[in-house]
Amino acid sequence: MKYLDFLWALDLLHRYCPKYHSNEIFVLADDILQWINNELPEDSSKVAYLKSCFNSPREAMTILWKEIMLLADSLGSSRFN
C-alpha cells in the first residue's frame, strides 16, 4: 500500500460518498495517521484505544486499508486494482 494511494482513497470517498465523510472510518483514519506520525501523546486515550484494538500502527493501517477497499469496491472503482 502506498501512502499517497491511501490519501487518494480517503479523498475519493469524501468527494463521491459524502455520507462516509463523517463516518467513523475517517475519524479512525485520522487517529491512525497521528499514531503513525507520533503526533499523539503516549498517555492519550486515543493511543490507549488504538493499542487495545491493534497490535501495531502497521496492522491498524492494513485493516483500515482493507475497509476502504471494500467501500471503494461498492463504488465500482477500478482505480485501486
C-alpha distance (Angstrom), angle and dihedral (degrees) to the residues before:
residue distance angle dihedral
M1 . . .
K2 3.75 . .
Y3 3.78 118.7 .
L4 3.80 91.8 -132.9
D5 3.81 91.1 52.4
F6 3.79 88.2 52.6
L7 3.79 91.9 52.4
W8 3.79 90.6 44.1
A9 3.81 90.7 53.1
L10 3.79 91.5 50.9
D11 3.80 90.3 49.3
L12 3.81 91.8 47.6
L13 3.79 91.6 52.5
H14 3.79 90.3 46.5
R15 3.81 92.7 52.6
Y16 3.78 101.8 39.6
C17 3.81 101.6 27.6
P18 3.78 105.3 38.4
K19 3.79 91.1 169.3
Y20 3.82 87.3 69.9
H21 3.80 93.6 50.6
S22 3.78 94.2 82.2
N23 3.76 91.1 35.5
E24 3.78 122.2 119.1
I25 3.81 90.7 -108.2
F26 3.79 91.3 71.7
V27 3.78 93.0 47.3
L28 3.79 89.0 49.0
A29 3.81 91.4 47.1
D30 3.79 90.6 52.5
D31 3.80 91.6 48.8
I32 3.80 92.4 48.4
L33 3.80 92.3 49.0
Q34 3.81 89.6 50.4
W35 3.81 89.4 48.8
I36 3.82 91.6 50.8
N37 3.81 91.6 48.7
N38 3.84 92.7 46.9
E39 3.80 90.6 -120.3
L40 3.81 93.5 134.6
P41 3.81 122.8 79.2
E42 3.79 110.8 -111.4
D43 3.80 91.4 -121.9
S44 3.83 95.7 50.2
S45 3.79 121.6 121.9
K46 3.81 89.9 -124.0
V47 3.80 92.1 59.8
A48 3.80 91.0 45.2
Y49 3.81 90.2 51.9
L50 3.81 94.1 46.1
K51 3.81 91.8 48.3
S52 3.80 90.0 50.4
C53 3.82 90.6 54.5
F54 3.81 102.1 35.8
N55 3.79 135.6 34.9
S56 3.80 93.6 -141.5
P57 3.79 142.7 -3.2
R58 3.80 88.0 -103.7
E59 3.80 92.1 56.5
A60 3.81 90.3 47.3
M61 3.80 91.7 51.6
T62 3.81 92.3 46.7
I63 3.79 92.9 51.6
L64 3.79 91.8 45.2
W65 3.80 90.5 49.0
K66 3.81 90.4 53.6
E67 3.80 90.0 51.4
I68 3.80 91.3 50.2
M69 3.79 89.8 49.1
L70 3.81 89.6 54.3
L71 3.80 89.7 52.0
A72 3.80 91.0 46.9
D73 3.81 90.9 50.7
S74 3.77 88.8 54.6
L75 3.81 86.9 58.0
G76 3.80 90.6 53.4
S77 3.80 92.2 -121.4
S78 3.78 117.1 162.7
R79 3.82 92.9 -175.1
F80 3.81 92.0 94.7
N81 3.80 97.4 55.5
